[in-house]
Amino acid sequence: MNKKLFHQLLETHSDNTDYEKYLNTTQLLTAQKKVADLLPDELQFQIVHQSEELWMKLLAYTLLQIDSYLVKENTNRVLTLFRRAHKIQRLMIDQLSMLETMSPKEYFPIRALLGNGSGQESPGFKILLQMPAPLWQTFKKHYLEKADLTIEQIYDTKYNHCDAYLIAEQLIEFDSNFQEFLYSHLRLVERTIGPRATSLKGRSTDALSISASRNFFPELWNIRTQMTEQWTRRRGSSPYQ
Ligand code: HEM
């Protein structure tokens, strides 16, 4: 294969066509290092991170749309948009596994170029961390308080799959997917730099397992615990004793 020719082709960008103009392909395809300067696994490393940032941007935008349909109490639109949000989260989780194809040996020269960079500085991640709390408030105001309902009622004493229950289940799926992303990331980190390694900021990566067990919507997890405790109290002895 003529390597030089293909390197040239990879570096040649134009905005001659409507496709290129609309999608801003020149800017997109020059957002990575020049091919000649790349370390072997670096293009993959950059593209996975950049794609994750784009998905996080779309996820944050989708949550904003969900919030406005919660205010309008348009449950159907909320549900279809949550389907999109969850698909983005699944893609984000799957994409992390691309980096499992990078050996520790290939990563270290890349790590040397990252300075004191930290995933905690990810713009998309920082926005996403701020969104669930106000989303929960909107849900509570429009689907619980207005209908005079509580989480306990929609899950237990007035359980009938009402709109509030359907949306609560979307919220817990969002929470669960978010945790799964963080756990998958933790596994990737351990696979690449080892368990209990030190981050480029000099912190122990143990903190990653703490943040991976973060719940955005504790009330939705607590109701399950409460119901189990009640069930355990009522259960009495085993029918097989
Ligand atoms: C082999 C690849 C990767 C390694 C070795 C790695 C390593 C790390 C380390 C050591 C931390 C802790 C940083 C600190 O304490 O300052 C961290 C945090 C983080 N990384 Fe990565 N990372 C990798 C890939 C990715 C990818 C592809 C993403 C996608 C967006 C990502 C997003 C994040 C985020 C959001 C955090 C903050 C997590 C939190 O605070 O709970 N990382 N990463």
Boltz pocket constraint, residues with backbone or C-beta under 6 A from the ligand:
constraints:
  - pocket:
      binder: B
      contacts: [[A, 45], [A, 48], [A, 49], [A, 52], [A, 53], [A, 96], [A, 99], [A, 107], [A, 117], [A, 118], [A, 119], [A, 120], [A, 122], [A, 125], [A, 182], [A, 185], [A, 188], [A, 189], [A, 192], [A, 193], [A, 198], [A, 199], [A, 200], [A, 201], [A, 203], [A, 204], [A, 205], [A, 207], [A, 208], [A, 211], [A, 212]]
      max_distance: 6.0
